[in-house]
Amino acid sequence: MKGNNVTSLTIDRAGESRELYLALIEKDKGGAIDLGLLAEIDLAGIQILVALIRDATARKRDIRFTGALRAEVTYRVALSGLCGPECATGEQLESAIRALL
């Protein structure tokens, strides 16, 4: 997806990041979001990713996460309990999220 330049998915930028992602879904009708660009994430950021997949599915948009997750992002995702340290790519994170829904 063009314009995917989000590097921080934290509570401080949650609203802004969610709006950016939703605008990309509407504009591009879906596509891939490179999570390899993320330098930091927290629980609010993980919730944004869950909501993003849920919203895209409801709008019949194809959304995919791609990219190798940075070590800090992988660590934070593992701390959340969503998936373990083996969750090192956007694709693996997406799969873990979809398993919840």
C-alpha positions as CSV (number, residue, x, y, z in Angstrom):
1,M,0.0,0.0,0.0
2,K,1.4,3.4,-0.9
3,G,1.7,5.7,2.0
4,N,2.3,3.1,4.6
5,N,4.8,5.0,6.7
6,V,3.7,4.2,10.2
7,T,6.7,3.5,12.4
8,S,5.0,3.7,15.8
9,L,1.8,1.9,16.8
10,T,1.6,3.1,20.4
11,I,-1.2,4.6,22.6
12,D,0.3,8.1,21.8
13,R,-0.4,7.7,18.1
14,A,-3.3,5.2,18.2
15,G,-6.0,7.4,16.7
16,E,-3.8,8.9,14.1
17,S,-2.4,5.5,13.0
18,R,-5.8,3.9,12.8
19,E,-7.2,6.7,10.7
20,L,-4.3,6.5,8.3
21,Y,-4.7,2.7,7.9
22,L,-8.5,3.0,7.4
23,A,-7.9,5.7,4.8
24,L,-5.5,3.4,3.0
25,I,-8.1,0.6,3.0
26,E,-10.7,2.9,1.5
27,K,-8.4,4.5,-1.0
28,D,-6.6,1.4,-2.2
29,K,-9.4,-1.2,-1.6
30,G,-6.9,-3.2,0.5
31,G,-3.5,-4.5,-0.1
32,A,-0.3,-5.2,1.9
33,I,0.9,-3.3,4.9
34,D,4.6,-3.6,5.6
35,L,5.0,-4.0,9.3
36,G,8.7,-4.2,8.9
37,L,8.6,-0.4,9.1
38,L,7.4,-0.5,12.7
39,A,10.0,0.5,15.3
40,E,7.6,0.2,18.3
41,I,4.3,-1.2,19.3
42,D,2.3,-1.6,22.4
43,L,-1.1,-3.1,23.3
44,A,-3.0,-0.2,21.8
45,G,-1.1,-0.8,18.5
46,I,-1.9,-4.5,18.6
47,Q,-5.5,-3.6,19.1
48,I,-5.3,-1.3,16.1
49,L,-4.0,-4.2,13.9
50,V,-6.9,-6.5,15.2
51,A,-9.4,-3.8,14.4
52,L,-7.9,-3.1,11.1
53,I,-8.3,-6.7,10.0
54,R,-11.9,-6.8,11.4
55,D,-12.8,-3.5,9.6
56,A,-11.2,-4.7,6.3
57,T,-13.1,-7.9,6.5
58,A,-16.4,-6.2,7.2
59,R,-15.8,-3.8,4.2
60,K,-14.8,-6.8,2.0
61,R,-11.3,-5.5,1.6
62,D,-8.2,-7.7,1.2
63,I,-5.7,-6.7,3.8
64,R,-2.4,-8.4,4.4
65,F,0.5,-7.8,6.7
66,T,4.0,-8.3,5.4
67,G,7.6,-7.7,6.3
68,A,10.1,-9.0,8.9
69,L,9.2,-7.6,12.3
70,R,12.0,-5.8,14.2
71,A,13.2,-7.5,17.4
72,E,11.5,-5.0,19.7
73,V,8.2,-5.4,17.9
74,T,8.4,-9.2,18.0
75,Y,9.3,-9.0,21.8
76,R,6.3,-6.7,22.5
77,V,3.9,-9.0,20.5
78,A,5.2,-12.0,22.4
79,L,4.7,-10.2,25.7
80,S,1.0,-9.5,24.8
81,G,0.4,-13.3,24.5
82,L,-0.9,-13.0,21.0
83,C,1.8,-15.2,19.6
84,G,5.3,-16.3,20.8
85,P,8.8,-15.2,19.7
86,E,8.3,-17.3,16.5
87,C,5.9,-14.6,15.3
88,A,8.6,-12.7,13.4
89,T,6.9,-11.6,10.3
90,G,3.8,-9.6,9.4
91,E,2.3,-12.7,7.8
92,Q,2.7,-14.7,11.0
93,L,1.2,-11.9,13.1
94,E,-1.7,-11.6,10.7
95,S,-2.3,-15.3,11.0
96,A,-2.3,-15.1,14.8
97,I,-4.8,-12.2,14.7
98,R,-7.1,-14.0,12.2
99,A,-7.1,-17.1,14.5
100,L,-8.6,-14.9,17.2
101,L,-11.4,-13.6,15.0
